[in-house]
Amino acid sequence: MKTVFMSVIFILCAFLVGGCATGATSGKKFDVSKAAEIKKGVTTKTDILAMFGEPNTKSQSPYGESWSYSYTETKGLDIFGTLKYAYGIEKAKMDMSSQSLSITFKGDIVGNYSTNESKM
């Protein structure tokens, strides 16, 4: 009787958490398509702040000030997928997407920039 009760509890718990997927984010999401509006030698720091907000990082080098924006999102398995993977029924699945924007300024004006987007 105790075994049946414990099995029922286990199944109920599995259904309660079954819809929960694992995942994580890093950085602040931004619209990388706006980078097409950046014009080297024209766009200012104020313009960049209006388009993207505060950068994740700022650094200084002999070439000028650099700002970096980045965002990464990963999505993993829910509890049932994890159990299937643990018992060798199914391969692990994980989705990851990332985007980044790096800008180097000459004074207050954009000197150069680069963008990158990837999905795995």
C-alpha angles and dihedrals in degrees: 000000000000090000092053091048092050091048091053091049091050092050092048092050091048091054092048094054097029094096094053112104123196118237146134142205131209127194129003120301115242138173103260091185088073088070087082086071092060113105118196111236092014112055114085134211088253090055091050092049089051091050101042109009123225114349124242090238139011124196138173127222136161087268094058140269118325128203124195130198120187140166130182128183127187128187122192141177127309118230094274092050090050091052091048090050092047091053093044095247095120138016118250115265125203129167121204131180129179139178132188140182124192121189129185118197131207099207105315095334128088110257098176141344141184135194134200133187127180139172125194 
